[in-house]
């Protein structure tokens, strides 16, 4: 079937396109762009992660290509082009990934080209991530029934005096205790 779009209302206000944001290049931007540390293959990533000094991506790519060609010759330039192609194909920016690993911000979003994020202060002591328990599979109705768990008319689990989530927590604790005892016996630590 052919659908016809409704005509535009004459009374609807027409929005003007947003005005182009003015971008002024500061002296600091020029100095950052001229800094050779920005373009060295591995040192540039470390420099940007430590200082928070970012330059626009096209400028960084071009400078990195030039420095790779000067330092590595045709092989260096070819490796730079191959890395750029791999990054564009996979969508993974190795520079941003390296910076996020160095700063400890694993979920860092790539900055918008031309933007200058605030420097991230380095933590005094690197915090260790909290250990997480491996995911536990849900209890099947047959497993619950084998432990004597019943359910009330509204679906709430019941085991002796326990109800609801307390039933599942008790079953998980007993499962952990049994596994701990078996592990101890395997190591010869428990009687």
C-alpha positions in Angstrom: 0.0 0.0 0.0 1.1 3.5 -0.7 1.0 5.8 2.3 0.8 9.5 1.9 2.6 11.8 4.4 0.5 14.4 6.1 1.0 18.0 4.9 3.2 20.2 7.0 1.3 22.6 9.2 1.6 26.2 8.2 1.6 27.4 11.9 4.6 25.2 12.8 7.6 27.3 13.7 10.6 26.8 11.4 13.8 26.4 13.4 16.9 28.1 12.1 20.0 25.9 11.8 22.2 26.2 14.8 24.9 28.9 14.5 28.4 27.6 13.8 30.4 27.6 17.0 33.4 29.8 16.8 36.7 28.1 17.4 39.6 30.1 18.4 43.1 28.6 18.3 45.0 29.5 21.4 48.7 29.8 21.8 48.6 26.6 24.0 46.9 24.8 21.1 49.8 25.8 18.7 52.4 24.7 21.3 50.7 21.4 21.8 50.6 20.8 18.1 54.3 21.6 17.7 55.3 19.3 20.6 57.2 16.4 19.2 56.2 14.2 22.1 52.7 14.1 20.7 53.8 12.2 17.6 56.3 9.6 18.8 54.6 6.1 18.4 54.4 4.8 22.0 55.7 7.8 23.9 53.0 10.0 22.5 50.3 7.8 24.0 52.0 7.8 27.4 52.6 11.6 27.2 48.9 12.3 26.4 47.7 9.9 29.1 49.9 11.5 31.8 49.4 15.2 30.8 45.9 15.0 29.5 47.1 17.2 26.6 45.1 16.2 23.5 45.4 17.3 19.9 42.9 16.8 17.1 42.9 13.3 15.7 43.7 14.3 12.0 46.7 16.3 13.2 47.8 13.5 15.4 47.5 11.0 12.6 49.4 13.1 10.1 52.2 14.0 12.5 52.5 10.3 13.5 52.8 9.3 9.8 55.5 11.9 9.3 57.5 10.9 12.4 57.1 7.2 11.5 58.4 7.9 8.0 61.4 9.9 9.3 62.3 7.5 12.1 61.5 4.2 10.3 61.8 5.1 6.7 59.5 3.5 4.2 59.0 0.5 6.6 57.9 2.9 9.4 55.5 4.7 7.1 54.0 1.4 5.9 53.5 0.1 9.4 51.8 3.4 10.3 49.5 3.1 7.4 48.8 -0.6 8.2 47.9 0.3 11.8 45.7 3.2 10.7 43.8 0.8 8.3 43.5 -1.8 11.1 42.1 0.8 13.4 39.6 2.0 10.9 38.5 -1.5 10.0 38.1 -2.7 13.6 36.9 0.6 15.0 39.4 0.3 17.9 41.6 3.3 18.4 44.9 2.0 19.9 45.9 5.4 21.1 42.7 6.0 23.1 42.8 2.4 24.4 46.3 2.8 25.6 45.5 6.1 27.3 42.5 4.6 29.1 44.6 1.7 30.3 47.3 4.1 31.6 44.9 6.4 33.3 42.9 3.5 34.8 39.7 4.6 33.1 38.8 1.5 31.1 35.4 2.9 29.9 36.8 6.3 28.6 35.0 7.6 25.6 37.1 9.0 22.8 37.2 12.8 23.0 35.6 14.8 20.2 38.1 16.1 17.7 39.3 19.5 18.6 38.1 19.3 22.2 40.5 19.5 25.1 39.5 17.4 28.1 40.6 18.4 31.6 43.8 16.7 32.8 43.0 13.6 34.9 45.0 13.6 38.1 46.9 10.4 38.6 45.7 8.4 41.6 48.2 8.3 44.5 47.8 4.6 44.9 46.3 2.4 42.2 43.1 0.9 43.5 42.6 -2.8 42.9 39.3 -3.9 41.5 37.1 -5.8 43.9 37.2 -9.5 43.2 33.8 -10.7 41.9 32.3 -14.1 42.4 31.7 -16.1 39.2 28.2 -16.1 38.0 26.0 -18.8 39.5 23.4 -20.5 37.4 19.8 -20.1 38.5 18.2 -22.9 40.5 15.9 -25.1 38.5 12.5 -26.2 39.9 13.8 -29.7 40.1 16.8 -28.6 42.2 14.6 -26.5 44.5 12.2 -29.5 45.0 15.1 -31.8 45.8 16.0 -29.5 48.7 12.5 -29.4 49.9 11.7 -25.9 48.7 8.0 -25.2 48.0 6.3 -22.2 46.7 3.2 -20.4 48.0 0.2 -19.4 45.9 1.8 -16.1 45.0 5.1 -17.8 43.9 7.1 -17.0 47.0 9.7 -19.6 47.8 9.4 -21.3 51.3 11.8 -23.6 53.1 11.0 -24.3 56.8 10.9 -20.8 58.4 12.6 -19.1 55.5 10.8 -17.3 52.6 11.7 -15.5 49.4 15.3 -14.6 48.8 16.4 -16.0 52.1 15.7 -19.5 50.8 18.0 -19.0 47.8 20.7 -17.3 50.0 20.6 -20.3 52.4 20.9 -22.8 49.5 23.8 -20.9 48.0 25.6 -20.8 51.4 25.2 -24.5 51.8 26.4 -25.1 48.3 29.5 -23.0 49.0 30.2 -24.8 52.3 29.9 -28.2 50.6 32.4 -27.0 47.9 34.7 -25.6 50.5 34.7 -28.9 52.4 35.4 -30.9 49.3 38.2 -28.6 48.3 39.7 -28.9 51.8 39.5 -32.7 51.6 41.1 -32.7 48.2 44.0 -30.8 49.6 44.2 -32.9 52.8 43.5 -29.9 55.0 40.1 -31.0 56.4 39.2 -34.1 58.3 
